[in-house]
Amino acid sequence: MEVKLQDTKELIRVSELIFKCSFNEFLVNQVLKSYLISKRQGNKAQKSRSEVSGSGKKPWRQKGTGRARVGSIRSPLWRSGGVTFAAKKRNYFQKINKKMYRGAMKCIFSKLVVQKRLIVFKNFDLNFPKTKHLIKKLKKFHINNSVAIIQKNLSKKLLLASRNLYQVKAVGVNFVNPVMLLKYENILMTLSALKNLEEKFS
């Protein structure tokens, strides 16, 4: 299977095992759900009646005072008492097997090729860390929609130039994830990053 380099117009061979797979919608959906739910913080925490500060002594005797009976000042009915059903820290992590994750990524990459959303450059870098230079370069290659730029090692110039553009995301190859690949309309990738991903998912 061959892919054209946009800057040099050369044709390069890529692995069909990664860029020509049948799309498994169920697998991709399962991996996406796992990835998103694992990002939840789950750090909400409240104190129950056993955890709030205060004496355990009974405030007054059970009978004869005319007041309602009460056993502790830490009761949820009292001000500064504990919470009845206190929320606790929770881990939302869902494990996905490496084989499933690799399979889903292959499906997504293959879909990008079919939909012509994968744009490969031999080299994509800027001479100056300026946002206007990046916009000009993207327009030169008719990339006007949202785009994720993937390099093997993200250059500082590209990072500085892209961080003011909400529709442009520049990342290193180690930070590629399924949500990002599906979120952006175009995926711009350097040749070195593509070869790195081939080794990683082969």
C-alpha positions as CSV (number, residue, x, y, z in Angstrom):
1,M,0.0,0.0,0.0
2,E,1.3,3.5,-1.0
3,V,0.7,6.9,0.5
4,K,1.7,10.2,-1.1
5,L,3.9,12.7,0.7
6,Q,2.3,16.1,0.4
7,D,5.5,18.2,0.4
8,T,7.6,16.2,-2.0
9,K,4.9,14.3,-3.9
10,E,6.8,11.0,-3.4
11,L,5.0,7.7,-2.9
12,I,6.0,5.7,0.1
13,R,5.0,2.2,1.1
14,V,3.1,1.7,4.4
15,S,2.0,-1.5,6.2
16,E,-1.3,-2.9,5.1
17,L,-1.6,-4.5,8.5
18,I,-2.1,-1.1,10.0
19,F,-3.5,1.2,7.3
20,K,-5.7,-1.3,5.5
21,C,-7.8,-3.0,8.1
22,S,-11.6,-3.6,8.2
23,F,-13.3,-1.2,10.6
24,N,-14.6,-2.9,13.8
25,E,-17.1,-0.4,15.2
26,F,-17.7,-2.3,18.4
27,L,-14.0,-2.6,19.2
28,V,-13.3,1.1,18.6
29,N,-16.4,2.1,20.6
30,Q,-15.3,-0.1,23.5
31,V,-11.7,1.4,23.5
32,L,-13.0,5.0,23.3
33,K,-15.4,4.5,26.2
34,S,-12.6,2.9,28.3
35,Y,-10.2,5.8,27.4
36,L,-12.7,8.5,28.2
37,I,-14.0,7.0,31.5
38,S,-10.5,6.4,32.7
39,K,-9.8,10.1,32.5
40,R,-12.4,10.9,35.2
41,Q,-10.8,12.2,38.3
42,G,-13.2,10.7,40.9
43,N,-11.6,12.8,43.6
44,K,-14.8,14.1,45.2
45,A,-14.8,13.3,49.0
46,Q,-17.1,14.1,51.9
47,K,-17.0,13.1,55.6
48,S,-19.5,10.8,57.2
49,R,-20.6,11.0,60.8
50,S,-17.7,8.8,61.9
51,E,-15.1,11.1,60.2
52,V,-16.1,14.6,61.2
53,S,-14.5,16.2,64.3
54,G,-16.5,16.4,67.5
55,S,-17.2,14.6,70.7
56,G,-18.9,11.2,70.8
57,K,-20.6,12.2,74.1
58,K,-24.4,12.3,74.2
59,P,-25.4,16.0,74.4
60,W,-28.2,15.5,77.0
61,R,-30.0,12.7,78.6
62,Q,-32.5,10.6,76.6
63,K,-35.7,11.5,78.6
64,G,-37.1,14.3,80.7
65,T,-35.7,17.4,79.0
66,G,-38.6,17.9,76.5
67,R,-36.2,18.1,73.6
68,A,-35.8,15.6,70.8
69,R,-33.6,12.6,71.6
70,V,-30.1,12.8,70.1
71,G,-27.0,10.6,70.4
72,S,-24.2,12.6,68.9
73,I,-23.4,16.2,67.8
74,R,-21.9,14.6,64.7
75,S,-25.4,13.5,63.5
76,P,-26.2,14.5,59.8
77,L,-29.2,16.3,61.2
78,W,-27.0,18.8,63.0
79,R,-25.1,21.7,61.6
80,S,-21.5,20.8,60.9
81,G,-22.4,17.1,61.3
82,G,-21.5,14.3,58.9
83,V,-23.0,13.7,55.5
84,T,-25.6,10.9,55.4
85,F,-24.4,9.2,52.2
86,A,-20.9,10.7,52.0
87,A,-19.2,10.6,48.5
88,K,-15.8,8.8,48.5
89,K,-12.9,8.9,46.2
90,R,-13.4,6.5,43.3
91,N,-11.1,5.1,40.6
92,Y,-12.9,4.9,37.2
93,F,-10.1,3.2,35.4
94,Q,-11.1,0.5,33.0
95,K,-8.5,-1.9,31.8
96,I,-8.2,-2.6,28.0
97,N,-5.9,-5.3,26.7
98,K,-3.0,-4.2,24.6
99,K,-4.2,-6.3,21.7
100,M,-7.6,-4.6,21.8
101,Y,-6.0,-1.2,21.9
102,R,-3.7,-1.9,19.0
103,G,-6.6,-3.3,17.0
104,A,-8.7,-0.3,17.6
105,M,-5.9,2.1,16.6
106,K,-5.3,0.1,13.4
107,C,-9.0,0.4,12.6
108,I,-8.9,4.2,13.1
109,F,-5.8,4.7,11.0
110,S,-7.3,2.6,8.2
111,K,-10.5,4.7,8.4
112,L,-8.4,7.9,8.1
113,V,-6.8,6.6,5.0
114,V,-10.1,5.6,3.4
115,Q,-11.7,9.0,4.3
116,K,-8.6,10.8,3.0
117,R,-8.1,12.5,6.4
118,L,-4.5,11.3,6.9
119,I,-2.0,13.8,5.5
120,V,1.7,12.7,5.5
121,F,4.7,15.1,5.2
122,K,8.3,14.1,4.9
123,N,9.1,17.1,7.1
124,F,6.8,19.6,8.8
125,D,8.5,22.3,10.8
126,L,8.6,26.1,11.1
127,N,11.5,28.5,10.8
128,F,10.0,30.8,13.5
129,P,7.6,30.0,16.4
130,K,4.9,32.3,15.0
131,T,1.2,31.5,14.7
132,K,0.9,33.4,11.4
133,H,3.6,31.3,9.8
134,L,1.8,28.1,10.8
135,I,-1.5,29.4,9.4
136,K,0.2,30.4,6.2
137,K,1.8,26.9,5.8
138,L,-1.4,25.1,6.5
139,K,-3.3,27.3,3.9
140,K,-0.6,26.6,1.4
141,F,-1.5,22.9,1.5
142,H,-5.3,23.7,1.6
143,I,-5.7,22.5,5.2
144,N,-8.4,24.8,6.5
145,N,-10.3,22.6,8.9
146,S,-9.3,21.4,12.4
147,V,-6.0,19.4,12.3
148,A,-3.8,17.4,14.7
149,I,-0.1,17.6,13.8
150,I,1.9,14.6,14.9
151,Q,5.7,14.6,15.0
152,K,8.1,12.0,16.3
153,N,9.6,14.6,18.6
154,L,7.5,17.7,18.9
155,S,9.5,20.8,18.1
156,K,9.2,23.7,20.4
157,K,8.6,26.1,17.5
158,L,5.6,24.2,16.4
159,L,4.3,23.9,19.9
160,L,4.5,27.7,20.5
161,A,3.0,28.5,17.1
162,S,0.0,26.1,17.5
163,R,-1.1,26.7,21.1
164,N,-3.1,29.8,20.3
165,L,-5.1,28.0,17.7
166,Y,-8.0,26.1,19.2
167,Q,-8.6,24.0,16.0
168,V,-4.9,23.0,15.8
169,K,-3.3,20.4,18.1
170,A,0.5,19.6,17.9
171,V,1.7,16.5,19.8
172,G,4.6,14.1,19.9
173,V,4.0,10.5,18.6
174,N,3.9,9.1,22.1
175,F,0.8,11.2,23.0
176,V,-1.4,9.9,20.1
177,N,-4.7,8.6,21.4
178,P,-7.9,7.4,19.7
179,V,-10.0,10.3,20.9
180,M,-7.7,12.8,19.2
181,L,-7.6,10.9,16.0
182,L,-11.4,10.9,15.7
183,K,-11.9,14.5,17.1
184,Y,-9.9,16.4,14.4
185,E,-11.0,16.4,10.8
186,N,-7.4,16.1,9.5
187,I,-4.4,14.2,10.9
188,L,-1.1,15.6,9.7
189,M,1.8,13.3,10.3
190,T,5.5,13.4,9.5
191,L,7.1,10.4,7.9
192,S,9.3,9.7,10.9
193,A,6.2,9.6,13.2
194,L,4.4,7.3,10.8
195,K,7.3,4.8,10.7
196,N,7.4,5.0,14.5
197,L,3.7,4.2,14.7
198,E,4.1,1.3,12.3
199,E,6.8,-0.2,14.6
200,K,4.6,0.4,17.7
201,F,1.4,-1.2,16.3
202,S,2.8,-3.9,14.1
